[in-house]
């Protein structure tokens, strides 16, 4: 990968992370420690960069994907807790 392609990908990722209020240092640290959110976000960023999507459009797509992931009652992360059975 030549330096201009590296700089372009770095700028793409940096723009997205800034918009999501994440610092590059914290993001890379969490990514290196296999934090699920950062790993998912990294895959999304790479896929969108490879497809040639602009950073503005990528940000909107990531917002939509996060909302679907977080708010989907079946497979999402914000499902209501199971009721606790109390002894009678």
JOWOUR-V399396 format. One record per run of one state. SS is the DSSP state (@ for helix, = for strand, . for the rest). FROM is the first residue (numbers start at 0). TO is the last residue. If there is no record, write none. Layout:
{{SS:FROM:TO} {SS:FROM:TO}}
//
This chain:
{{.:0:1} {@:2:18} {.:19:22} {@:23:31} {.:32:34} {@:35:49} {.:50:53} {@:54:70} {.:71:87}}
//
